[in-house]
């Protein structure tokens, strides 16, 4: 895919779609076509790129996987019940500080 101005031109088209739009969405599509001088395909491609970019920005890479890959998740594993009895494990080191 190459970017030309604000529109996208796809070469070696991989997928053809057929969509049904309600009346309001159809009017919005026509308004975008007129305002930008784009074809329906260009509007759809641009919309997909826009949503994809927003999703990537909002969620980015899988943070949990990144932390696991770096060894951060699980580096202080204390067993399955640690969240329930962590105070018992911490008490001796806290006593040493006082």
N, C-alpha and C positions, 0 to 999 in steps of 0.2 A: 504494500500500500504506500502510495506517495502522497504527500500533502501539496496541494496546489492552491495557494491563497488560503481561504478558509474552508475549502471543500477537499474531500478526499477522493482520489481515483483509485479503484482497485483493479489490479491486473490479475489474470488467472483466477477469475471468480470461482470461489469454492462452494458457495451455497446460494441457492435461490429461495426466496421466502414469499409467502402469500399471507397477508394479514387482514383481518377484519377489524375495522375501526368503528366506534360509535360516532354519532353525528358530531358531537362537540370535538372529539379528537380529530375527526376528518377535517373540520373547519380549521383547527390549529395547524394541521399538516399543510393545508392549502395556503394559509397565511404565511407560513415559513417559506414555502416554495416561491410565493410571489415576492416576499420581502428580500430573500437572498438570491433568487434566480436559480434555485437548485432543483434538481429532479427529486422524485420521491426516494430513489436509491441513495442520493447524496444526503438527504435529510436523515434517513434511517442510519446510514453509516456514521454520520456525525453524532447522532443521538447515542448510538452504541459506544462510540469512542468517549463521549462525555460521561456517560454512566460508568464505564469501565475505569476511567481516570479518577472519578470521584470515589469509587469503591476502593481502588488501590490506595488513594490518599487517606481514606477513612480507616482502613484496616491494615494497610501496609503488609509487610511480611508477617507470617505467623509468629507472633511474639513468643508463645510458649515453645515452639520448635526452636527458635533462635536461642532462648535461654537454656533449653535442654542440650542443644548442640554445643553451647559454650561451657557446659558442665555446671551451670548455676542451679538448675532445678535438680533436687536430689542430693546436693552436695552436703547437706546437713541432716541427712536422713536419720531418724531416731526410732523408727518403728511406727506401726500403725496407730498406736494410742498416744503418741507424743502430744497431739493437740489437746488431749484430755488431761494428761498428767505432766505437762511441761513445767509447772511450778515446782513439782518434786525434784525434777532434774536440775532446775536452775537454783534452787534454794542453797545448796552448798557453795556455789560460786558467789551468790549474793551475800551470804554470811561472811565470806572472806573479805568482802569489800567494806564491811562495817566495823 
